[in-house]
Amino acid sequence: MIEFQYKREKENILISLKTDSTQIGTFHRIATIIYALKMDILSGELSTVIEQGNEYTIDSFILQADDGDTTKAAFKLGMMMDSVFSKNAKFEEILEKLQIQEPAVATFFKETPEFIFTDLPDRNQTCLYLESSAGRGLLYYVSRILMQNQINILSATIETDFETGRAKDSFYLTDGSGQMFASTDLALKIRREILAPIQSNSR
């Protein structure tokens, strides 16, 4: 099940979606389609809720279209979301058809990025605060590494500071067994994998 709505907001697109697909990697699917359609997430909210015993993800984003055609871009996005969250869809096959070009990671990390992992015992979650140079594909790149490490994104706040040109994002996470992990080797592994491209270039 997916409910998708969009409307123009000045030069940007405001979208909201609700889906009963809550497995690890749900946000990465969304970020991948947005990136593939040459749009960038300027801000957003991700949440997981329970309604009548069923779990749903409810997300809203403000998007910017690279080519400026917001109406056309939003229509394509709606069509793709139906495909991505179809019970019969194979995400790997969709990726092959999109022929995604990997983002230039160095553009996100022009200045030293911040990655701060903090355990929140009262919520049994780990907060990952990410601050870096903003750029199209940043969330696609980061969410893929989280998914590959079996990290579940329960909620998130995505922000872009237009004065500094930096992304300031907070993700609330659990590991594959539903536990906090800021003080474990897993947090170090994720940090290392996210920064790997620029660390290898600096050698």
PEVENKA-V442316 format. One line per field, one symbol per residue. ss: DSSP state (2 for helix, 1 for strand, 0 for the rest). burial: I if it has 24 or more other C-alpha atoms within 12 Angstrom, else O. Layout:
ss: ???
burial: ???
This chain:
ss: 01111111100111111110000002222222222200111111111111100111111111111000022222222222222200000022222222000000222000000111111100001111111110000222222222220001111111011000011111111100000000002222222222222222200
burial: OIOIOIOIOOOIIIIIIIIIIIOIIIIIIIIIIIIIIIIIIIIIIIIIOOOOOOOIIIIIIIIIIOOOOIIOIIOOIIOIIIIIIOOOOOIOOOOOOOOOOOOOIIOIIOOOIOIIIIIOOOOOIIIIIIIIIIIIIIIIIIIIIIIOIIIIIIIIIIIIOOOOOIIIIIIIIIIOOOIIIIOOOIIOOIIOIIIOOOOOOOO
